[in-house]
Amino acid sequence: MSTPRTVTVPTIDHGPLTLDCPDWCTGHDRRPQYRTDVTHYSPEHPLTHDGQPLLVVVLAQAPFTETGSREVGAYVEQTGASGTYSPAGLDALAATLVEHARELRSIARRLAVLREVGR
């Protein structure tokens, strides 16, 4: 792991806030926000089916949250795959989901390492 980068972000309630960004963080919005809303995000990891978005996974950490965990986690958003499928189409979707389950497990292992080292 590399040394974290330092960034200063404007906050509405605490003024300029300087914090370390983990190496996986893509940067921060420079518009003022509440300190509790400051969140580190990784690049999006899109999971697709038939060329269409199915899930999007990003690592996320809100170090000042007041309502959830402050540890790094994986934010997963379901973005597609709604519809009526034929037997072959449903089988193809199931195969895609099996492949994506492997990717999600890989992300879970990476997340476990990040949590273990406190990043």
N, C-alpha and C positions, 0 to 999 in steps of 0.2 A: 504494500500500500504506500502511496506517496503522501507527502506532507500536505495537509489540508490548505486550501486557499482561504484567504480572509476576504470578506466582502462587507461593505457597509450599505445597509438598506434603510430607507426612510420609514419610520413608523408614525402613525397618527398619535399614539398614546405614550410612546417612550422616546420620541425623537430619533436621531440616527442610531442605528443598532449595528454593531460590528460583530460578526460571527465567523466561525470557521466553516467552510463548505467541505463536505466529504468529497473524495476524488470522483465519485460517480455523479455528483450534482452538476446539472447543466447550466446553472446560473440562476439569477433572481430578477424578478420584475422590479424595476426601480420606481414604480408608482407607490406612493404612501399606502400602507395597509396597517391593520392592527398587529401588534407583536404576536399575538396568539395565532395569527393566520400565516406567519412566515413559515414556509415549507421548502425543504430541499426536494427536488425531483430529478430522477435519472432520465435518460432518453427513453422515449416510448418504445416498447417492444410489441409490435403488432402481430397478432396471430390471425391468419386468414383462412377462408374456406372458399374454394372456387374463385379466388382472386378478390373476394370481398372481405371486409373486416369482420372478425368474429369476436375477438377479445383484444383489449389493449392492456398491457401490464407495465407499470412503472414502479421503481423503488421510490418511496416517499418517507420523509421524516419531518415532523413538526416539532421542533425542539422546545417550543413555548406553549404548546397546546394546553388548554385547561380542561378538555373533555375526553381526551383519549390518551393512548400510549405515546410517549416521547421517543420510543425506540423506532429504528428504521423498520418499515414494513413494505409489503407489496400491495399497491393499489391496483385492483383488477376491475375493468369496466367491460361489460358485455355490450357489444356494438352491433351485432347482426345475427344472422342465421334464422330469423323468424320467417316462417312460411310453411307451406305444405309440401311434403316430400314424397316422391315415389319410393318403392322399396329400394331401388338402386341408389337413389339420391340420399336416402336415410342411411344406407350402408356406407356411402362415401362420407357423409357427415360424421358418422361414428368413427371411421378410420382417421379422419382429420382430428377429432377430439382425442383419440389415443395418442397421436403424434404430439398434439399440444399438451397433453398431460405429461409427456416426457420433458417438454420444454419448461412447464411450470415446476416440475420437480427439480430441474436444474436451477431455476431461479430460486426455489426454496432453499436449496443447498447453499447457494451464494449468499442469500439473506441470512442464513444461520451463521455463516462465517463472519459476515459484517456485524451481526449482533454480538458474536463471541469476542471480537476485537474492539467492540464499542464504537464502530464507525457507522 
